[in-house]
């Protein structure tokens, strides 16, 4: 059976009315029965006491004249009282003098005197389904004996049973009536609430914001329905405003997308122009400068030859800058294709290539095993290659060097790092590390264009991570990144 709290409000109201009326009726019936039984007990005691006084007055002479036969005849007058089953007259010293036993009595033996009789006082008690009452017989102000009357409580029990049966019948009839009345009246309360529930379900499940609940009452339920309707009206307005905002946002997104596509096309056109139109003059300058040095070098003095070499170096550096700019542009535009990447194997492969290019250097590579990450393999290769080549470059002035790749944990998330013991840098200038064309060392110290770290930052940002560095001058640097 469902618990009361899980019942519908209709059944709750019905049960509430039934239980309330039944409880009130049970309490009233119990109070009435208790009051009536108590009065009946008091009436029985008063009736027995009156009978005892009458018998005692009429039997005083028989005790004085020691006439038990007359006393017995006096007691036989109690036969008119059907509830009195036995009676007895006792002398002053407690000896039986005369007795009476009705046909209803279960035993013909004389009844036992209560202990209170020895004190010669009025007393009564209820014991074993009987009322036993003792009363002294007084003559000229002195007690000369005692009369005891035993009254059956059977009539009282029958009466109590009748009351209980009547109370049960009234309770059943009242319960049935209260059910009928509550079923009729609860509709005025439950129907608006049930309609409100149905409306709320339509709004939440079927997305019907335009529906409204109805009510004809002005009580709290009616106020609740009106408040709910006002809330639905506000939701309608907010939904319309939200839809309008969404439409405007879609239009803005379409406009921005079109603008971005146009910008990308212009960027691609610019990249094509840079890679083809600008490189051609540079190649010409570099080529003709080399030809002059080779064909007419003997006709130029040392200064002329130096100037031509500087021209060639400048054109080659500009070509490298163009290549780096194009690479930076590609990493910010290309689509990321994530996969599981073995970073340890990738670092070992890149390190082997770097060492192969300069086998004469004494550099120790330390690579932690089994480090993996989820990301674009091509872009992560660019990141690690730039970091390792930087470490290789900035340890070039040391006779021996150490480059390490590993991973730490920060709040359960992996933080990858590349560490070296090379030239390092001043932390006061750390904010310039990842800017395009930003350099912390002169070209005469370490070659490069300053694009590598900017490329790394763009790639890491596209992976949803961040990159930072820590270092000290001539004590090495550590570059950290997350994905």
C-alpha positions as CSV (number, residue, x, y, z in Angstrom):
1,X,0.0,0.0,0.0
2,X,1.3,3.4,-0.9
3,X,2.3,5.6,2.0
4,X,0.1,8.7,2.7
5,X,2.7,11.1,1.4
6,X,2.7,9.4,-2.0
7,X,-1.1,9.5,-2.5
8,X,-2.7,12.1,-4.8
9,X,-4.0,15.2,-3.2
10,X,-7.5,14.0,-4.0
11,X,-7.1,10.9,-1.8
12,X,-5.2,12.9,0.8
13,X,-8.1,15.3,1.2
14,X,-10.6,12.4,1.4
15,X,-8.5,10.5,4.0
16,X,-8.1,13.8,5.9
17,X,-11.8,14.3,6.2
18,X,-12.5,10.7,7.0
19,X,-9.8,10.4,9.7
20,X,-10.7,13.8,11.2
21,X,-14.4,13.0,11.5
22,X,-13.7,9.4,12.7
23,X,-11.3,10.6,15.3
24,X,-13.7,13.2,16.6
25,X,-16.5,10.7,16.7
26,X,-14.4,8.0,18.5
27,X,-13.4,10.5,21.1
28,X,-16.9,11.8,21.6
29,X,-18.3,8.2,21.8
30,X,-15.6,7.1,24.2
31,X,-16.3,10.2,26.4
32,X,-20.0,9.5,26.3
33,X,-19.7,5.8,27.1
34,X,-17.2,6.6,30.0
35,X,-19.6,9.2,31.4
36,X,-22.6,7.0,31.2
37,X,-20.8,3.9,32.7
38,X,-19.5,6.1,35.5
39,X,-23.0,7.4,36.3
40,X,-24.4,3.9,36.1
41,X,-21.8,2.7,38.6
42,X,-22.7,5.6,40.9
43,X,-26.4,4.9,40.5
44,X,-25.8,1.2,41.3
45,X,-23.9,2.1,44.4
46,X,-26.6,4.6,45.5
47,X,-29.4,2.0,44.8
48,X,-27.5,-0.7,46.8
49,X,-26.9,1.7,49.6
50,X,-30.6,2.7,49.7
51,X,-31.6,-1.0,49.8
52,X,-29.1,-1.6,52.5
53,X,-30.5,1.2,54.7
54,X,-34.1,0.1,54.2
55,X,-33.2,-3.6,55.0
56,X,-31.1,-2.5,58.0
57,X,-33.9,-0.3,59.4
58,X,-36.5,-3.1,59.0
59,X,-34.2,-5.8,60.4
60,X,-33.0,-4.0,63.5
61,X,-35.8,-5.4,65.7
62,X,-35.1,-9.0,64.4
63,X,-31.5,-8.7,65.5
64,X,-32.4,-7.3,68.9
65,X,-35.0,-10.1,69.4
66,X,-32.7,-12.7,67.8
67,X,-35.3,-13.6,65.2
68,X,-33.3,-14.8,62.1
69,X,-36.4,-16.1,60.4
70,X,-38.0,-12.6,60.3
71,X,-34.7,-11.2,59.1
72,X,-34.6,-13.7,56.2
73,X,-38.1,-12.7,55.2
74,X,-37.0,-9.1,55.3
75,X,-34.1,-9.9,53.0
76,X,-36.4,-11.7,50.6
77,X,-37.9,-8.4,49.7
78,X,-34.7,-7.9,47.6
79,X,-36.1,-10.4,45.0
80,X,-37.7,-7.4,43.3
81,X,-34.2,-6.2,42.4
82,X,-33.0,-8.5,39.6
83,X,-29.4,-7.3,39.8
84,X,-29.0,-8.2,43.6
85,X,-27.8,-11.8,43.7
86,X,-27.0,-12.2,47.4
87,X,-27.3,-10.4,50.7
88,X,-26.5,-11.1,54.3
89,X,-27.1,-9.8,57.8
90,X,-24.3,-10.2,60.4
91,X,-24.3,-9.6,64.0
92,X,-22.0,-7.1,65.7
93,X,-19.3,-9.7,66.3
94,X,-19.4,-10.6,62.5
95,X,-21.3,-13.9,62.8
96,X,-23.9,-14.7,60.0
97,X,-27.4,-14.0,61.2
98,X,-29.6,-14.2,58.0
99,X,-28.9,-14.5,54.3
100,X,-30.5,-14.1,50.9
101,X,-29.5,-15.6,47.5
102,X,-31.4,-15.0,44.3
103,X,-31.9,-17.6,41.5
104,X,-29.2,-15.8,39.5
105,X,-26.6,-16.4,42.1
106,X,-23.9,-18.8,41.0
107,X,-23.5,-20.2,44.6
108,X,-25.9,-20.8,47.5
109,X,-23.1,-20.3,50.1
110,X,-23.2,-17.2,52.2
111,X,-21.1,-14.4,50.9
112,X,-17.8,-13.4,52.5
113,X,-17.7,-10.2,54.5
114,X,-15.3,-7.5,53.2
115,X,-12.5,-6.6,55.6
116,X,-13.9,-3.1,55.9
117,X,-16.9,-4.5,57.8
118,X,-14.9,-5.1,60.9
119,X,-14.5,-1.3,61.2
120,X,-18.3,-0.9,61.1
121,X,-18.2,1.7,58.3
122,X,-20.0,2.2,55.0
123,X,-17.9,0.6,52.2
124,X,-18.2,-0.9,48.7
125,X,-15.9,-2.6,46.2
126,X,-16.1,-4.0,42.7
127,X,-14.7,-7.5,42.6
128,X,-15.1,-10.5,40.3
129,X,-18.0,-9.0,38.3
130,X,-19.9,-7.9,41.4
131,X,-20.5,-4.9,43.5
132,X,-20.2,-5.7,47.2
133,X,-21.6,-3.1,49.6
134,X,-21.5,-3.3,53.4
135,X,-23.4,-0.9,55.8
136,X,-23.8,-1.0,59.6
137,X,-27.3,-1.5,61.1
138,X,-27.8,1.3,63.6
139,X,-30.3,1.3,66.5
140,X,-30.5,4.3,68.8
141,X,-27.2,5.6,67.5
142,X,-25.3,2.3,68.1
143,X,-24.3,-0.3,65.5
144,X,-25.9,-3.6,66.3
145,X,-24.9,-5.5,63.1
146,X,-23.9,-5.2,59.4
147,X,-25.8,-5.8,56.2
148,X,-23.9,-6.8,53.0
149,X,-25.4,-6.7,49.5
150,X,-23.8,-8.3,46.4
151,X,-25.0,-6.9,43.1
152,X,-24.2,-8.4,39.7
153,X,-22.6,-6.2,37.0
154,X,-24.0,-8.3,34.2
155,X,-26.6,-5.7,33.3
156,X,-23.9,-3.1,33.2
157,X,-21.7,-5.3,30.9
158,X,-24.7,-5.8,28.5
159,X,-25.3,-2.1,28.5
160,X,-21.6,-1.4,27.7
161,X,-21.7,-3.9,24.8
162,X,-24.8,-2.2,23.4
163,X,-23.1,1.2,23.6
164,X,-20.1,-0.1,21.9
165,X,-22.1,-1.7,19.1
166,X,-24.1,1.5,18.7
167,X,-20.9,3.5,18.6
168,X,-19.4,1.3,15.9
169,X,-22.5,1.5,13.8
170,X,-22.6,5.3,14.2
171,X,-18.9,5.4,13.3
172,X,-19.4,3.3,10.2
173,X,-22.4,5.4,9.1
174,X,-20.5,8.6,9.8
175,X,-17.4,7.4,7.9
176,X,-19.5,6.5,4.9
177,X,-21.2,9.9,5.1
178,X,-17.9,11.8,5.5
179,X,-16.5,9.9,2.5
180,X,-19.4,11.0,0.3
181,X,-19.2,14.5,1.5
182,X,-15.4,14.7,1.2
183,X,-15.6,13.3,-2.3
184,X,-18.0,16.1,-3.2
185,X,-16.2,18.9,-1.5
186,X,-12.6,17.9,-2.2
187,X,-13.2,18.6,-5.9
188,X,-13.4,22.3,-5.2
189,X,-9.8,22.1,-3.8
190,X,-8.2,19.2,-5.7
191,X,-9.5,20.0,-9.2
192,X,-7.7,23.4,-9.6
193,X,-4.5,21.8,-8.2
194,X,-4.8,18.8,-10.5
195,X,-5.4,21.1,-13.5
196,X,-2.4,23.2,-12.3
197,X,-0.3,20.0,-12.3
198,X,-1.5,19.0,-15.8
199,X,-0.6,22.5,-17.0
200,X,2.9,22.4,-15.4
201,X,3.5,18.9,-17.0
202,X,2.5,20.3,-20.4
203,X,4.9,23.2,-20.0
204,X,7.8,21.1,-18.8
205,X,7.3,17.9,-20.8
206,X,5.6,19.1,-24.0
207,X,7.1,22.6,-24.1
208,X,3.7,24.2,-24.3
209,X,4.3,27.6,-22.8
210,X,1.1,29.1,-24.2
211,X,-1.2,27.0,-22.0
212,X,-2.7,28.5,-18.8
213,X,-4.4,27.0,-15.8
214,X,-8.0,28.0,-14.9
215,X,-9.6,28.5,-11.5
216,X,-12.9,30.0,-10.2
217,X,-11.9,30.4,-6.5
218,X,-10.3,33.4,-4.8
219,X,-8.6,31.4,-2.0
220,X,-5.0,30.4,-1.7
221,X,-5.3,27.8,-4.4
222,X,-6.8,30.5,-6.7
223,X,-3.9,32.8,-5.8
224,X,-1.4,30.0,-6.6
225,X,-3.0,29.4,-10.0
226,X,-2.9,33.1,-10.8
227,X,0.7,33.3,-9.7
228,X,1.5,30.3,-11.9
229,X,-0.2,31.9,-14.9
230,X,1.8,35.1,-14.3
231,X,5.0,33.1,-14.3
232,X,4.0,31.4,-17.6
233,X,3.3,34.8,-19.1
234,X,6.8,36.0,-18.0
235,X,8.3,32.8,-19.4
236,X,6.5,33.5,-22.7
237,X,7.9,37.0,-22.8
238,X,11.4,35.8,-21.9
239,X,11.2,32.9,-24.4
240,X,10.3,35.4,-27.1
241,X,13.1,37.7,-26.1
242,X,15.5,34.7,-26.0
243,X,14.4,33.5,-29.4
244,X,14.9,37.0,-30.8
245,X,18.4,37.1,-29.2
246,X,19.2,33.7,-30.6
247,X,18.1,34.8,-34.1
248,X,20.2,38.0,-33.8
249,X,23.1,35.9,-32.5
250,X,22.8,33.5,-35.4
251,X,22.8,36.4,-37.8
252,X,25.9,37.9,-36.1
253,X,27.6,34.5,-36.2
254,X,26.8,34.2,-39.9
255,X,28.2,37.7,-40.4
256,X,31.3,37.0,-38.4
257,X,31.8,33.6,-40.1
258,X,31.5,35.3,-43.5
259,X,34.0,38.0,-42.4
260,X,36.3,35.3,-41.0
261,X,36.1,33.3,-44.2
262,X,36.9,36.4,-46.2
263,X,39.9,37.2,-43.8
264,X,41.1,33.7,-44.2
265,X,41.0,33.9,-48.0
266,X,42.8,37.2,-47.8
267,X,45.4,35.6,-45.5
268,X,45.8,32.7,-47.8
269,X,46.2,35.1,-50.7
270,X,48.8,37.0,-48.7
271,X,50.6,33.8,-47.8
272,X,50.7,32.8,-51.4
273,X,52.0,36.2,-52.3
274,X,54.6,36.0,-49.6
275,X,55.7,32.5,-50.4
276,X,56.0,33.2,-54.2
277,X,56.1,36.9,-55.0
278,X,58.4,38.0,-52.2
279,X,60.7,35.0,-52.2
280,X,61.5,35.4,-55.9
281,X,63.2,38.8,-55.5
282,X,65.0,37.5,-52.4
283,X,66.3,34.5,-54.3
284,X,67.4,36.8,-57.1
285,X,69.2,39.1,-54.7
286,X,70.9,36.2,-53.0
287,X,71.7,34.5,-56.3
288,X,73.2,37.6,-58.1
289,X,75.1,38.4,-54.9
290,X,76.7,35.0,-54.9
291,X,77.4,35.3,-58.7
292,X,79.2,38.6,-58.2
293,X,81.3,37.1,-55.4
294,X,82.2,34.1,-57.5
295,X,82.7,35.9,-60.9
296,X,84.0,39.3,-59.8
297,X,85.3,38.7,-56.3
298,X,88.9,39.3,-57.4
299,X,87.9,42.7,-58.7
300,X,86.4,43.8,-55.4
301,X,88.2,44.9,-52.3
302,X,87.7,43.3,-48.9
303,X,85.0,45.8,-47.9
304,X,83.0,45.1,-51.1
305,X,83.1,41.4,-50.6
306,X,82.0,41.9,-46.9
307,X,79.1,44.0,-48.0
308,X,77.9,41.4,-50.5
309,X,78.2,38.7,-47.9
310,X,76.1,40.8,-45.5
311,X,73.5,41.3,-48.3
312,X,73.3,37.6,-48.8
313,X,73.0,37.0,-45.0
314,X,70.1,39.5,-44.8
315,X,68.2,38.0,-47.7
316,X,68.6,34.5,-46.2
317,X,67.4,35.8,-42.8
318,X,64.4,37.5,-44.5
319,X,63.6,34.2,-46.3
320,X,63.8,32.4,-42.9
321,X,61.5,35.0,-41.4
322,X,59.0,34.5,-44.2
323,X,59.1,30.7,-43.7
324,X,58.6,31.1,-39.9
325,X,55.6,33.5,-40.4
326,X,54.0,31.1,-42.8
327,X,54.5,28.2,-40.3
328,X,53.0,30.3,-37.5
329,X,50.0,31.1,-39.8
330,X,49.5,27.4,-40.6
331,X,49.4,26.2,-37.0
332,X,46.7,28.7,-36.1
333,X,44.5,27.8,-39.1
334,X,44.8,24.0,-39.4
335,X,42.2,21.7,-38.0
336,X,43.3,19.8,-34.8
337,X,43.1,16.0,-35.2
338,X,43.5,14.5,-31.7
339,X,45.0,11.1,-31.1
340,X,47.0,9.3,-28.4
341,X,50.6,10.4,-28.8
342,X,53.6,8.8,-27.2
343,X,55.6,11.9,-26.2
344,X,58.5,9.9,-24.9
345,X,59.1,8.2,-28.2
346,X,58.6,11.5,-30.0
347,X,61.2,13.2,-27.8
348,X,63.7,10.4,-28.4
349,X,63.2,10.6,-32.2
350,X,63.6,14.4,-32.3
351,X,66.7,14.2,-30.0
352,X,68.3,11.6,-32.2
353,X,67.9,13.8,-35.3
354,X,69.4,16.8,-33.5
355,X,72.4,14.9,-32.2
356,X,72.9,13.4,-35.7
357,X,73.2,16.9,-37.1
358,X,76.0,17.8,-34.6
359,X,77.5,14.5,-33.4
360,X,80.6,16.3,-31.9
361,X,78.7,17.9,-29.0
362,X,78.6,16.3,-25.5
363,X,74.9,16.5,-24.6
364,X,73.0,14.0,-22.4
365,X,69.3,13.4,-23.2
366,X,67.2,12.1,-20.3
367,X,63.7,11.1,-21.3
368,X,61.1,9.7,-18.9
369,X,59.5,6.5,-20.3
370,X,55.9,5.9,-21.1
371,X,54.7,9.5,-21.2
372,X,51.6,9.9,-23.4
373,X,49.1,12.6,-24.2
374,X,46.0,13.2,-26.2
375,X,46.6,15.8,-29.0
376,X,47.4,16.4,-32.6
377,X,50.6,14.4,-33.4
378,X,51.8,16.8,-36.1
379,X,51.4,19.9,-33.9
380,X,52.9,18.2,-30.8
381,X,55.9,17.2,-32.9
382,X,56.3,20.9,-33.7
383,X,56.1,21.8,-30.0
384,X,58.7,19.3,-28.9
385,X,61.0,19.9,-31.8
386,X,61.0,23.7,-31.0
387,X,61.6,23.1,-27.3
388,X,64.4,20.6,-27.8
389,X,66.1,22.7,-30.5
390,X,65.9,25.7,-28.2
391,X,67.5,23.6,-25.4
392,X,70.2,22.4,-27.8
393,X,70.9,25.9,-29.0
394,X,71.1,27.6,-25.6
395,X,73.4,24.9,-24.2
396,X,75.8,25.3,-27.2
397,X,78.4,27.4,-25.3
398,X,78.8,24.8,-22.6
399,X,81.4,22.0,-23.0
400,X,78.8,19.5,-21.8
401,X,75.1,19.8,-21.3
402,X,72.0,18.0,-20.1
403,X,68.5,18.1,-21.6
404,X,65.6,16.4,-19.7
405,X,62.0,15.6,-20.7
406,X,59.5,14.5,-18.0
407,X,56.1,15.0,-16.4
408,X,54.9,16.3,-13.0
409,X,51.4,16.2,-11.5
410,X,49.5,19.3,-10.5
411,X,46.1,18.6,-8.8
412,X,46.0,15.3,-10.6
413,X,46.7,16.8,-14.0
414,X,49.9,16.1,-16.0
415,X,52.4,19.0,-16.5
416,X,55.0,18.2,-19.1
417,X,58.4,19.9,-19.1
418,X,61.7,20.2,-21.1
419,X,64.7,21.3,-18.9
420,X,68.2,22.3,-19.8
421,X,71.3,23.6,-18.0
422,X,72.2,26.2,-20.6
423,X,72.3,30.0,-20.8
424,X,68.9,30.4,-19.1
425,X,67.2,33.9,-18.9
426,X,66.3,36.7,-16.5
427,X,62.8,36.1,-15.1
428,X,62.0,39.8,-15.2
429,X,61.7,39.4,-19.0
430,X,59.7,36.2,-18.9
431,X,56.6,37.9,-20.3
432,X,58.4,38.5,-23.6
433,X,59.3,34.9,-24.2
434,X,56.3,33.9,-26.2
435,X,55.8,37.0,-28.3
436,X,56.5,36.8,-32.0
437,X,60.0,38.1,-33.0
438,X,60.8,38.7,-29.3
439,X,64.3,37.7,-28.3
440,X,66.1,37.8,-24.9
441,X,69.6,37.2,-26.5
442,X,71.4,39.0,-29.2
443,X,71.7,37.5,-32.7
444,X,75.5,37.5,-32.2
445,X,75.0,35.1,-29.2
446,X,72.3,32.7,-30.5
447,X,70.8,32.6,-34.0
448,X,67.1,32.5,-34.5
449,X,64.0,34.6,-35.5
450,X,62.0,34.5,-32.3
451,X,59.1,32.7,-33.9
452,X,59.5,29.2,-32.3
453,X,58.1,30.0,-28.8
454,X,55.2,32.0,-30.3
455,X,54.4,29.0,-32.4
456,X,54.5,26.7,-29.3
457,X,52.1,29.0,-27.4
458,X,49.6,29.1,-30.3
459,X,49.6,25.2,-30.5
460,X,49.3,24.7,-26.8
461,X,46.5,27.3,-26.6
462,X,44.6,25.5,-29.4
463,X,44.9,22.3,-27.3
464,X,43.2,24.0,-24.4
465,X,46.4,24.1,-22.3
466,X,49.0,26.7,-21.2
467,X,52.7,27.1,-21.4
468,X,55.2,28.9,-19.2
469,X,58.9,29.0,-18.3
470,X,61.2,29.3,-15.4
471,X,64.9,30.0,-15.6
472,X,68.0,31.7,-14.2
473,X,70.9,33.3,-16.1
474,X,73.6,30.7,-16.9
475,X,71.7,28.1,-14.8
476,X,69.4,26.8,-17.4
477,X,65.6,27.0,-18.2
478,X,62.6,24.8,-17.8
479,X,59.6,25.1,-20.1
480,X,56.3,23.6,-18.8
481,X,53.1,23.0,-20.8
482,X,49.7,21.3,-20.3
483,X,47.2,20.0,-22.8
